[in-house]
């Protein structure tokens, strides 16, 4: 169910109700099983999805943020930088440069 929650707030009450647990007990059990809180897990899932969009699409950073469930682009950029060590734009540029270098090496080695 956590993987399906990508937009909006995490419905902890709804999740707890569906499992018959209190919100605090659900959070406690989730933390014990995953090593992280439900909110941090959701943020990490959203950031991973955003990284995938940046690496496989030409969507703008604003579109990537929205499609990944972030309501504020500035917060998304800050969270992405904190997690991956570069802004979304920097990450995409570095990936493109890396791909170009790989293509250049393949071309050079293919020439007799």
N, C-alpha and C positions, 0 to 999 in steps of 0.2 A: 504494500500500500504506500510506503514511503516513496518508492520510485515513481508512483503515479502523481504525487503531489509536487508539481513543478512551478505552479503559479500561485500567488497569493500567500496568505499566512498558513502556517502549519496548524491544522485543526487538531490540536492535542486532545481537546475534550471529546471530539468525534472519535478519534483513534482509541482513546481510553474507554469510551462508551461501547465501542464495537468489540473490545476485548474483555469488558466487564471489570476493568481495573480503574483505580483512581488515577488522575493525571500524574500525581507524584510517584505512585508505584510504577506506572508505565515508564516514566522517565528514568527511574532507578533501574528497572530491569533492562531497559534499552541501553543505558550506560554500561551496565555490567556485561551485556552481550557484545556490544560493539566497541566499547572503549571511548565513546563520545556521546554527547547529548543528541537528542533528536534534532534540535535546531542546527547544531554544527554539522550533523550528518547531512541534513537537507542542503545547507549552504555548500558543503563539499560536493554533493551530487550536482547542484546547479552550476558550480564552477567547472566541474569536469565536463558537463554538457556544453558550457560556453566555450571551453578550450577546444572541444571537438568541432563546434561550429566555426571557430576561428581558423582551424586547420583544414576544414573541408569545404568551406563555402566562401562566397565573396560578400556575405552580409556585412553591413556596417556594424561598428561596435555598439551603437544604440540598438540596432535590430537584434544583435546577439544577446545583449542584456535582456531585452524584453522577452525573447523566445526562451531564454534560460530561467525566467521567473524573477528577474530583478526589476524592481519598480523605479529605482534611482540609478541612472548611469554612473554618476560620480561615485556612489557607494560600490557599485559593481567594479569599476576600475580600481578602486582602492583595495577591495577584497581580492581581486585577481592578482594585483601586484604583490600583495602580502603573501599570497599562496604560491605563486609561480615565479616571483622575483622580477617580473617585468609587467608593464601595462599590456592590455590586450593588443594594442597597435604595435608595440615593440615586439611582442611575442610573434605576431603574424609576420612582421618584417624579417625577424631573425629566421623564421621558418622558410620564408621565401628565399632569403639569401642562401640558406643551407641547401635547399632544393636546387638552386641555380648552380652552386658549387658541385653538387653531385652530378648534375647533367653535364657540366663542363668536363669533369673527370671521365664520365662515360664517353663523351665525344673524343677526348684526347686518346683514350685507350683503344677506341674503335678505329682510329686512323692508323693505316699501316706504316 
